[in-house]
């Protein structure tokens, strides 16, 4: 019989500096596949960011800020695991 054992891995993150505070977003290879699939929609992206950034930050982020954050997140995820957003 074949067998595989999954090991708990460290969560790799993208550090985001906003003002004088830093926040962390887990990279795509560190989140459950179901959550990664939800990032194919704008609502999914907003929900993901809202889960990791406080409401007072989400309330002031512009669309351009969100694009910048998610672009950096996508590049870091690609480097980490080879995953490309939209190809999960």
Buried (B, 14 or more C-beta within 10 A) or exposed (E): EEEEEEEEEEEBBBEBEBEEEEBEBBBBBBBEEEBBEBBEEEEBBBEBBEEBBEEEBBEEBEEEBBEEBBEBBBEBBBEBBEBEBEEB
